[in-house]
Every structure is written in structure tokens, then in C-alpha cells.
Amino acid sequence: MAERLSAEQTLLEQTLREALDFARPHIGAGTVASYIPELAKANAAHLGACIMTADGGCLCSGDWQHDFTMQSISKTITLILALKLAGREKVFSKVGVEPTGDTFNSIVKLETKTHFPLNPMINAGAIAISGCCIRASVNPHGEFLKLAGKLCGRQNIEMDNAVYLSEHNAGMRNRSMAYLMHGEGVLECDAEAAVDLYFKTCSTLANVRDLAHYALVLANNGKSPTTGEVLVEDWIVRIVKTLMLTCGMYDGSGEFAIRAGMPGKSGVGGGIMVCAENKMGIATFAPALNSKGNSSGGLLVIEYLSQKLGLHLFSGNVHYGAEGNAL
């Protein structure tokens, strides 16, 4: 058994290095986020990844120790918190579960289709569920950081104050969404309070090891990979992973589902986390983004791993070493 696990670990280490080598020549095709001034300072050459396996293995490569802000990855944690605090009925009376087909910061559907955001993975949806957290807790940001720390396996998880201030000062479009939803009764709290909590959660610092741990919690049906403690109830995990699969990569979610075939969530800070069901959590970091706001290098790393390791939910080759199709 030990020899088999060692062989699998060696294969994973080799495949992870190959995935980064495959992606590295292509990261120059993307550009760092500039609409948040502090994010524009990111080094576009950074590339890192981590795999955590259900048997306790942890493999890291590249710039894996570099902290970056979660940005939209935090939306999944805010959703978990809202479902815990406010309950399913309340949360989904404020936000839907359908893909939008629009960019992550689009305001179009709020004006033309429904005043309720179509899903929690877009900015308007995350602001709406932030409002649910505020209504249900006297210290929602503290609750968020506590939950994020448990999910990431990191006690000292904190907010990047410089990024928070940058988002706070530049976030007029998000404020527009908040005030529109407040006017229509979607937000039952102060619009500024909701958008401020949203800015704070997006500014949470993590590295790929933290996010791989979180992804493994979700892949492990809500249980801690180290203690076995149930951190998230199974009904919440099911909701979050389903929304990650259908909406987690903005308006690139369909293509990602075809090419990688795992629930995933990206952020404009350059991070992506994915869940290989009952097997592993994977996270990548590369701040250069494509036109849809997803990490160019991270996408390539995850697609490579999915195909080489047979991780696609619908591939039928779910075992280590599966060749998959050429990228």
C-alpha cells in the first residue's frame, strides 16, 4: 500500500511540474486586473499551484507561498456563511441560481430581467448575500474570517487593508448595484454596509495551499481533511459545488466545465480553486487574466491536470495517469 501511494505521489509531483511548465510560456497572453489600482501592481510572471489529496498528501510548486487576495473566490465562503446564518429560504429569496452569460460585474440583468441577481457568483449576487449575512449577524466580517480560516486550514487569515481601501475607493459600479437592489427591496440593510462587507471579503489574503485545503474540504463533502470535523453541512456543500460548476468561472463557466470538468471558482486576484470529487483539492495562482477575468496560466494548469490525471467528472478515466485528450 505504501509503495502504491509513493508511486502515486511521485506521479502527481511530476504531473504538477509538467502542468506548470506547460502553462508558463502562455501567461504573457494575459494582463493583470487594473480596474482595482492595487491589483495592477501584481507581478504577471507569478505562477504557482498546490494539490492536496484525500489521503493527506500535499504537493506545491512554483510561487505557492505567495499570498494574494481571494477576490471572487471569497463569494463561495460568503455563500456558505449566509446559508448557515440566514438559511436556504432567505438566501434564495434574494438571489437566484442560474448562469447569466454576462460578465461578472454586469448590471444589465438587474435592469432588464429581474432586480434579484441571477446567482451568488457574480458581484451583484455576492453583494445580495452579504446583505443576508449582515441581517443575521452582529459581526459578519468576523464570522467570515473565522469560517475562512477553518476552511483554509489557516489560523491567521486576514484582510489586505491596502487592497480593501483600493476597492472601496474604486468600487462605484458595485455601489450602483447595491443601491439599485436596496431601492428594489433586495437588500434589507444599508447599501453601503453590504458593499463594504463585499469589499472586505474580496480582500481576504490566501495562498494556493490554503485554497487547495478549502477545495479539498468541499471535495470531501464538507469534512476537514485533517481532523474529520464537519465544517460545512452536506446540503450546503451540494449547493456551493453545483453553483461553482455552472457559474464559478464567470461567463467562461461552460467552456471550463467542458475542458476541466470540475467545480471551480476564480478570482481577479489570479487564483483558481477546483474540487476533484472525493480525491483532491487543487488551487493555482497566476495574476495575468484572460478577457473573461480568469487566470490564463491557472486555467492551463488545471486543464492539464484534469486531462493527465483523469479528473473530469464525465470522463470515465478517473484514475491517476489517465492520458485524456491533448490540450
VOPAGU-2260 file (C-alpha; in pm, 1 decimal, decimal comma):
REM VOPAGU-2260
SITE   aa  ch    i         X         Y         Z
SITE  MET   A    0       0,0       0,0       0,0
SITE  ALA   A    1     278,8     241,6      97,8
SITE  GLU   A    2     464,7     164,6    -225,1
SITE  ARG   A    3     149,9     231,5    -431,2
SITE  LEU   A    4      88,4     562,8    -251,6
SITE  SER   A    5     451,6     658,4    -304,3
SITE  ALA   A    6     425,4     582,2    -675,2
SITE  GLU   A    7     106,3     787,8    -698,7
SITE  GLN   A    8     269,6    1077,6    -515,3
SITE  THR   A    9     568,8    1066,8    -747,0
SITE  LEU   A   10     336,5    1072,6   -1047,3
SITE  LEU   A   11     141,9    1364,6    -901,8
SITE  GLU   A   12     461,1    1559,8    -834,0
SITE  GLN   A   13     582,1    1501,5   -1188,8
SITE  THR   A   14     245,5    1590,4   -1341,5
SITE  LEU   A   15     220,8    1907,6   -1134,0
SITE  ARG   A   16     564,4    2022,5   -1252,4
SITE  GLU   A   17     469,6    1939,7   -1610,3
SITE  ALA   A   18     146,1    2137,6   -1577,8
SITE  LEU   A   19     333,9    2449,7   -1463,7
SITE  ASP   A   20     593,3    2403,0   -1738,0
SITE  PHE   A   21     310,4    2373,9   -1990,9
SITE  ALA   A   22     137,8    2690,0   -1869,7
SITE  ARG   A   23     439,4    2913,9   -1807,8
SITE  PRO   A   24     510,6    3012,2   -2171,6
SITE  HIS   A   25     149,2    3127,1   -2213,5
SITE  ILE   A   26      94,9    3350,6   -1910,4
SITE  GLY   A   27     218,5    3654,7   -2101,8
SITE  ALA   A   28    -101,9    3642,6   -2307,1
SITE  GLY   A   29    -299,4    3774,3   -2008,8
SITE  THR   A   30    -299,2    4104,8   -1822,7
SITE  VAL   A   31    -334,9    4180,8   -1451,8
SITE  ALA   A   32    -655,2    4341,1   -1325,9
SITE  SER   A   33    -622,2    4718,1   -1346,3
SITE  TYR   A   34    -969,5    4844,3   -1252,7
SITE  ILE   A   35    -866,1    4793,9    -889,2
SITE  PRO   A   36    -545,5    5001,5    -869,9
SITE  GLU   A   37    -380,0    4789,9    -600,6
SITE  LEU   A   38    -423,0    4471,6    -808,4
SITE  ALA   A   39    -248,9    4639,5   -1100,9
SITE  LYS   A   40      76,0    4612,0    -901,7
SITE  ALA   A   41      76,9    4230,4    -924,9
SITE  ASN   A   42     369,0    4051,8   -1088,5
SITE  ALA   A   43     230,8    3893,5   -1406,0
SITE  ALA   A   44     514,8    3638,6   -1407,2
SITE  HIS   A   45     398,4    3464,9   -1089,4
SITE  LEU   A   46     274,6    3108,2   -1128,3
SITE  GLY   A   47     208,5    2858,9    -850,2
SITE  ALA   A   48      -8,5    2559,4    -771,3
SITE  CYS   A   49     -93,2    2314,1    -494,7
SITE  ILE   A   50    -262,9    1974,4    -483,6
SITE  MET   A   51    -399,9    1829,4    -160,6
SITE  THR   A   52    -511,4    1466,9    -172,7
SITE  ALA   A   53    -772,3    1286,7      35,7
SITE  ASP   A   54    -504,0    1059,4     183,5
SITE  GLY   A   55    -321,3    1356,7     338,3
SITE  GLY   A   56     -69,8    1438,4      64,9
SITE  CYS   A   57      22,1    1799,0     -11,6
SITE  LEU   A   58     221,9    1891,8    -321,9
SITE  CYS   A   59     317,1    2250,6    -400,9
SITE  SER   A   60     512,6    2401,6    -687,2
SITE  GLY   A   61     614,7    2742,0    -819,9
SITE  ASP   A   62     510,0    3057,3    -633,1
SITE  TRP   A   63     287,7    2865,6    -392,9
SITE  GLN   A   64     386,6    3063,8     -82,5
SITE  HIS   A   65     284,8    3397,6    -231,4
SITE  ASP   A   66     -25,4    3546,3     -65,0
SITE  PHE   A   67    -285,3    3713,6    -285,1
SITE  THR   A   68    -640,5    3832,9    -229,1
SITE  MET   A   69    -920,5    3584,3    -286,0
SITE  GLN   A   70   -1142,2    3831,7    -470,2
SITE  SER   A   71   -1437,0    3636,6    -615,2
SITE  ILE   A   72   -1324,7    3305,3    -462,9
SITE  SER   A   73   -1447,1    3458,3    -137,1
SITE  LYS   A   74   -1801,3    3456,5    -279,2
SITE  THR   A   75   -1822,5    3082,6    -212,5
SITE  ILE   A   76   -1735,4    3136,3     155,2
SITE  THR   A   77   -1982,8    3423,2     187,3
SITE  LEU   A   78   -2248,8    3195,1      39,1
SITE  ILE   A   79   -2167,6    2921,9     291,2
SITE  LEU   A   80   -2184,9    3175,5     573,4
SITE  ALA   A   81   -2516,0    3319,2     451,3
SITE  LEU   A   82   -2670,9    2972,6     424,5
SITE  LYS   A   83   -2550,3    2889,9     776,1
SITE  LEU   A   84   -2670,4    3215,4     930,7
SITE  ALA   A   85   -2982,7    3300,9     734,7
SITE  GLY   A   86   -3092,0    2967,8     588,8
SITE  ARG   A   87   -3167,8    2846,9     239,1
SITE  GLU   A   88   -3512,6    3001,4     204,2
SITE  LYS   A   89   -3396,0    3350,2     296,7
SITE  VAL   A   90   -3081,6    3343,4      81,6
SITE  PHE   A   91   -3261,2    3224,5    -229,0
SITE  SER   A   92   -3535,6    3476,6    -183,6
SITE  LYS   A   93   -3263,9    3733,7    -257,9
SITE  VAL   A   94   -3058,1    3565,1    -529,2
SITE  GLY   A   95   -3113,8    3302,1    -799,0
SITE  VAL   A   96   -2910,4    3002,4    -913,3
SITE  GLU   A   97   -2891,1    3045,1   -1291,5
SITE  PRO   A   98   -2588,2    3138,0   -1508,0
SITE  THR   A   99   -2604,5    3488,6   -1654,4
SITE  GLY   A  100   -2397,0    3470,6   -1971,8
SITE  ASP   A  101   -2277,5    3820,7   -1881,0
SITE  THR   A  102   -1956,2    3949,8   -1728,6
SITE  PHE   A  103   -1908,2    3918,7   -1352,7
SITE  ASN   A  104   -1966,4    4290,5   -1291,0
SITE  SER   A  105   -2259,1    4335,7   -1530,8
SITE  ILE   A  106   -2557,3    4536,9   -1414,3
SITE  VAL   A  107   -2767,3    4464,2   -1725,6
SITE  LYS   A  108   -2986,2    4182,5   -1591,9
SITE  LEU   A  109   -3072,9    4382,1   -1278,8
SITE  GLU   A  110   -3230,3    4641,6   -1504,8
SITE  THR   A  111   -3379,5    4428,4   -1781,9
SITE  LYS   A  112   -3466,0    4082,6   -1641,2
SITE  THR   A  113   -3507,7    4083,0   -1264,8
SITE  HIS   A  114   -3399,2    4301,2    -973,3
SITE  PHE   A  115   -3276,8    3987,2    -799,8
SITE  PRO   A  116   -2924,3    3881,1    -906,4
SITE  LEU   A  117   -2925,3    3560,1   -1109,2
SITE  ASN   A  118   -2662,3    3379,8    -897,3
SITE  PRO   A  119   -2429,4    3434,5    -598,2
SITE  MET   A  120   -2109,3    3406,4    -805,4
SITE  ILE   A  121   -2147,6    3743,4    -978,0
SITE  ASN   A  122   -2080,7    4072,0    -799,3
SITE  ALA   A  123   -2445,4    4168,6    -757,7
SITE  GLY   A  124   -2525,4    3825,5    -615,1
SITE  ALA   A  125   -2236,9    3837,2    -369,0
SITE  ILE   A  126   -2348,4    4181,6    -250,2
SITE  ALA   A  127   -2702,1    4047,9    -200,6
SITE  ILE   A  128   -2585,0    3754,7      11,5
SITE  SER   A  129   -2352,6    3988,4     202,1
SITE  GLY   A  130   -2672,6    4169,5     295,2
SITE  CYS   A  131   -2815,0    3840,4     426,9
SITE  CYS   A  132   -2507,3    3795,9     647,4
SITE  ILE   A  133   -2538,9    4149,7     784,3
SITE  ARG   A  134   -2903,9    4095,7     873,5
SITE  ALA   A  135   -2822,1    3766,4    1050,5
SITE  SER   A  136   -2507,3    3858,7    1245,3
SITE  VAL   A  137   -2376,4    4145,0    1458,4
SITE  ASN   A  138   -2021,3    4075,5    1333,4
SITE  PRO   A  139   -2046,5    3930,4     981,6
SITE  HIS   A  140   -1687,4    4007,9     881,7
SITE  GLY   A  141   -1555,2    3842,7    1195,3
SITE  GLU   A  142   -1774,9    3540,5    1123,5
SITE  PHE   A  143   -1645,3    3532,8     767,2
SITE  LEU   A  144   -1278,4    3538,0     874,5
SITE  LYS   A  145   -1339,9    3264,0    1131,6
SITE  LEU   A  146   -1507,0    3042,3     872,9
SITE  ALA   A  147   -1245,3    3118,7     607,1
SITE  GLY   A  148    -968,6    3026,4     849,5
SITE  LYS   A  149   -1125,9    2688,0     921,3
SITE  LEU   A  150   -1189,6    2613,3     555,4
SITE  CYS   A  151    -837,3    2712,6     453,2
SITE  GLY   A  152    -668,7    2544,1     748,4
SITE  ARG   A  153    -501,3    2873,6     840,3
SITE  GLN   A  154    -541,0    3038,2    1179,9
SITE  ASN   A  155    -403,8    3381,6    1091,1
SITE  ILE   A  156    -614,7    3452,9     786,2
SITE  GLU   A  157    -665,2    3827,0     742,9
SITE  MET   A  158    -761,7    4110,2     509,5
SITE  ASP   A  159    -519,8    4306,1     290,6
SITE  ASN   A  160    -604,4    4658,7     401,6
SITE  ALA   A  161    -438,7    4826,1     100,2
SITE  VAL   A  162    -649,0    4621,1    -142,8
SITE  TYR   A  163    -962,1    4683,6      64,2
SITE  LEU   A  164    -908,8    5060,1      52,4
SITE  SER   A  165    -835,5    5042,1    -320,9
SITE  GLU   A  166   -1160,1    4852,0    -382,0
SITE  HIS   A  167   -1352,1    5082,7    -150,2
SITE  ASN   A  168   -1233,1    5390,5    -338,2
SITE  ALA   A  169   -1273,4    5247,4    -689,0
SITE  GLY   A  170   -1588,9    5038,9    -644,1
SITE  MET   A  171   -1851,5    5274,1    -780,3
SITE  ARG   A  172   -2002,6    5014,5   -1014,8
SITE  ASN   A  173   -2055,3    4776,1    -723,8
SITE  ARG   A  174   -2212,9    5059,9    -525,8
SITE  SER   A  175   -2451,4    5120,2    -815,5
SITE  MET   A  176   -2566,9    4759,0    -795,2
SITE  ALA   A  177   -2607,9    4780,6    -419,1
SITE  TYR   A  178   -2817,2    5097,7    -431,5
SITE  LEU   A  179   -3031,3    4960,0    -713,4
SITE  MET   A  180   -3100,5    4642,4    -514,8
SITE  HIS   A  181   -3166,7    4844,0    -199,3
SITE  GLY   A  182   -3419,3    5054,3    -384,9
SITE  GLU   A  183   -3597,4    4741,0    -506,9
SITE  GLY   A  184   -3605,0    4577,2    -163,8
SITE  VAL   A  185   -3349,8    4305,5    -242,7
SITE  LEU   A  186   -3115,3    4444,7      22,5
SITE  GLU   A  187   -3272,2    4474,9     365,9
SITE  CYS   A  188   -2968,9    4651,4     509,8
SITE  ASP   A  189   -2782,1    4970,2     430,8
SITE  ALA   A  190   -2640,2    4955,7      77,9
SITE  GLU   A  191   -2301,3    5091,4     188,0
SITE  ALA   A  192   -2278,0    4828,7     461,8
SITE  ALA   A  193   -2344,0    4547,0     214,0
SITE  VAL   A  194   -2092,5    4666,5     -41,3
SITE  ASP   A  195   -1834,5    4736,1     231,0
SITE  LEU   A  196   -1858,4    4377,6     358,8
SITE  TYR   A  197   -1822,6    4260,4      -0,3
SITE  PHE   A  198   -1503,0    4466,0     -43,7
SITE  LYS   A  199   -1362,7    4326,7     281,2
SITE  THR   A  200   -1429,3    3962,5     196,7
SITE  CYS   A  201   -1280,4    4001,0    -151,7
SITE  SER   A  202    -965,6    4145,3      10,3
SITE  THR   A  203    -900,1    3832,1     218,8
SITE  LEU   A  204    -543,8    3701,3     181,7
SITE  ALA   A  205    -461,6    3338,9      98,1
SITE  ASN   A  206    -210,7    3128,5     -92,8
SITE  VAL   A  207    -265,4    2823,0    -309,2
SITE  ARG   A  208    -201,1    2584,9     -19,0
SITE  ASP   A  209    -483,3    2749,4     176,2
SITE  LEU   A  210    -721,6    2732,2    -118,5
SITE  ALA   A  211    -630,4    2371,2    -200,7
SITE  HIS   A  212    -720,5    2284,3     159,3
SITE  TYR   A  213   -1054,8    2461,5     119,0
SITE  ALA   A  214   -1118,5    2287,2    -214,1
SITE  LEU   A  215   -1045,3    1950,8     -51,8
SITE  VAL   A  216   -1297,1    2027,1     225,8
SITE  LEU   A  217   -1561,3    2072,5     -43,7
SITE  ALA   A  218   -1440,5    1766,9    -237,7
SITE  ASN   A  219   -1460,0    1571,4      89,9
SITE  ASN   A  220   -1828,0    1665,2     136,4
SITE  GLY   A  221   -1757,0    1934,7     393,3
SITE  LYS   A  222   -1521,3    1740,5     622,0
SITE  SER   A  223   -1179,5    1863,0     732,9
SITE  PRO   A  224    -908,6    1653,2     563,0
SITE  THR   A  225    -700,8    1654,9     882,0
SITE  THR   A  226    -949,6    1621,7    1169,4
SITE  GLY   A  227   -1258,3    1476,1    1004,4
SITE  GLU   A  228   -1468,5    1752,3    1160,0
SITE  VAL   A  229   -1772,1    1852,3     956,1
SITE  LEU   A  230   -1703,4    2216,7     867,2
SITE  VAL   A  231   -1988,3    2257,4     618,3
SITE  GLU   A  232   -2316,7    2067,5     612,1
SITE  ASP   A  233   -2361,5    1838,9     311,4
SITE  TRP   A  234   -2667,1    2026,8     178,9
SITE  ILE   A  235   -2466,5    2348,3     169,3
SITE  VAL   A  236   -2171,6    2175,4       1,4
SITE  ARG   A  237   -2403,0    2043,2    -268,9
SITE  ILE   A  238   -2537,1    2392,5    -341,5
SITE  VAL   A  239   -2194,6    2556,3    -346,0
SITE  LYS   A  240   -2029,0    2297,6    -570,3
SITE  THR   A  241   -2319,3    2299,4    -814,4
SITE  LEU   A  242   -2301,1    2677,5    -846,2
SITE  MET   A  243   -1923,2    2656,9    -886,1
SITE  LEU   A  244   -1966,1    2412,7   -1174,9
SITE  THR   A  245   -2230,0    2619,8   -1353,6
SITE  CYS   A  246   -2132,1    2976,9   -1262,0
SITE  GLY   A  247   -1790,0    2974,6   -1094,8
SITE  MET   A  248   -1580,2    3094,2   -1388,2
SITE  TYR   A  249   -1796,7    3392,4   -1483,6
SITE  ASP   A  250   -1905,4    3383,5   -1847,8
SITE  GLY   A  251   -1633,8    3125,1   -1916,9
SITE  SER   A  252   -1802,9    2863,2   -1695,7
SITE  GLY   A  253   -1938,7    2646,4   -1977,6
SITE  GLU   A  254   -1606,8    2617,3   -2156,0
SITE  PHE   A  255   -1428,0    2541,3   -1828,9
SITE  ALA   A  256   -1683,1    2271,2   -1745,4
SITE  ILE   A  257   -1615,9    2106,5   -2081,2
SITE  ARG   A  258   -1237,2    2133,5   -2066,8
SITE  ALA   A  259   -1169,4    2071,8   -1695,9
SITE  GLY   A  260   -1496,1    1917,7   -1575,1
SITE  MET   A  261   -1469,6    2008,9   -1205,3
SITE  PRO   A  262   -1644,4    2261,2    -981,0
SITE  GLY   A  263   -1418,7    2567,6    -977,7
SITE  LYS   A  264   -1407,9    2928,8    -867,9
SITE  SER   A  265   -1178,4    3201,2    -991,5
SITE  GLY   A  266   -1092,5    3549,1    -869,6
SITE  VAL   A  267    -940,4    3850,6   -1041,9
SITE  GLY   A  268    -652,2    3834,5    -795,4
SITE  GLY   A  269    -527,0    3544,1   -1008,5
SITE  GLY   A  270    -644,4    3248,2    -803,5
SITE  ILE   A  271    -849,6    2946,5    -909,4
SITE  MET   A  272    -960,5    2659,2    -685,4
SITE  VAL   A  273   -1123,1    2335,1    -802,5
SITE  CYS   A  274   -1265,3    2024,3    -637,7
SITE  ALA   A  275   -1184,4    1677,8    -770,5
SITE  GLU   A  276   -1469,8    1487,9    -610,3
SITE  ASN   A  277   -1358,4    1263,4    -319,2
SITE  LYS   A  278    -998,9    1283,3    -443,0
SITE  MET   A  279    -823,1    1617,4    -414,7
SITE  GLY   A  280    -838,3    1991,1    -388,4
SITE  ILE   A  281    -638,8    2193,8    -639,6
SITE  ALA   A  282    -553,0    2562,7    -641,5
SITE  THR   A  283    -349,2    2777,1    -877,8
SITE  PHE   A  284    -218,2    3132,5    -880,1
SITE  ALA   A  285    -122,1    3340,4   -1183,1
SITE  PRO   A  286    -239,2    3704,3   -1179,2
SITE  ALA   A  287    -241,4    3759,0   -1556,8
SITE  LEU   A  288    -607,2    3724,5   -1662,8
SITE  ASN   A  289    -784,4    3648,7   -1988,5
SITE  SER   A  290   -1065,0    3862,4   -2130,8
SITE  LYS   A  291   -1324,8    3696,3   -1904,1
SITE  GLY   A  292   -1133,4    3771,9   -1583,2
SITE  ASN   A  293    -997,1    3419,9   -1529,7
SITE  SER   A  294    -628,4    3343,5   -1475,9
SITE  SER   A  295    -471,0    3246,3   -1809,0
SITE  GLY   A  296    -197,6    3036,1   -1651,1
SITE  GLY   A  297    -425,6    2885,5   -1388,5
SITE  LEU   A  298    -672,1    2764,3   -1649,0
SITE  LEU   A  299    -398,3    2585,2   -1839,6
SITE  VAL   A  300    -255,9    2422,1   -1526,1
SITE  ILE   A  301    -596,6    2291,3   -1419,7
SITE  GLU   A  302    -693,7    2170,3   -1766,1
SITE  TYR   A  303    -360,2    1989,0   -1794,1
SITE  LEU   A  304    -405,7    1820,2   -1455,7
SITE  SER   A  305    -765,4    1727,0   -1534,0
SITE  GLN   A  306    -672,1    1557,2   -1857,9
SITE  LYS   A  307    -349,9    1389,7   -1743,9
SITE  LEU   A  308    -499,2    1263,1   -1416,1
SITE  GLY   A  309    -845,8    1182,6   -1549,1
SITE  LEU   A  310   -1027,6    1419,3   -1313,0
SITE  HIS   A  311   -1310,7    1530,3   -1541,2
SITE  LEU   A  312   -1644,0    1443,1   -1379,6
SITE  PHE   A  313   -1772,4    1289,8   -1702,2
SITE  SER   A  314   -1457,8    1135,2   -1847,7
SITE  GLY   A  315   -1479,6     779,9   -1717,1
SITE  ASN   A  316   -1099,9     780,2   -1677,1
SITE  VAL   A  317   -1098,7     872,9   -1312,8
SITE  HIS   A  318    -763,2     729,0   -1204,2
SITE  TYR   A  319    -407,8     851,2   -1177,8
SITE  GLY   A  320    -220,8     855,4   -1505,8
SITE  ALA   A  321    -515,3     874,6   -1745,0
SITE  GLU   A  322    -390,3    1030,9   -2067,2
SITE  GLY   A  323    -701,9    1226,5   -2162,2
SITE  ASN   A  324    -717,3    1428,8   -2481,1
SITE  ALA   A  325    -444,6    1662,6   -2599,8
SITE  LEU   A  326    -488,8    2024,8   -2499,6
